[in-house]
Amino acid sequence: MIKVCFVTADGEQKHVEAVPGTNLLALGQAAGMPLEGTCEGQMACSTCHVVIANEWFAKLKPASEDEEDMLDLAAGVSARSRLSCQIDLTEDLDGIEVHMPGLWHDMQIG
């Protein structure tokens, strides 16, 4: 099992576990995190925007150009922002810390 720590905008931590291959968006939604995922993981919105803790960011596969374009539409983007729909959990990510942005806004959906 892979352990994931979600951190809300208020600083509350929620620890969950998942099997390898689980998509971070689906896990976050199941854990009650505010990840809308309007496009259902098709990378056509930015409503699943998360910020990955610094020590974990380099362990992720690099974002694609399409993902970078979608992140340009999200509010509160940082250098460690990613779309959770584009992250499938692997053994290398056991213990990953994922922060929920304080606000979100997707320019494509208003």
PyMOL commands that set and color helices and strands:
alter all, ss='L'
color gray80, all
select helices_A, chain A and resi 24-30+54-57+65-71+84-86+91-93
alter helices_A, ss='H'
color red, helices_A
select strands_A, chain A and resi 2-7+13-18+49-52+81-83+96-99
alter strands_A, ss='S'
color yellow, strands_A
deselect
rebuild
show_as cartoon
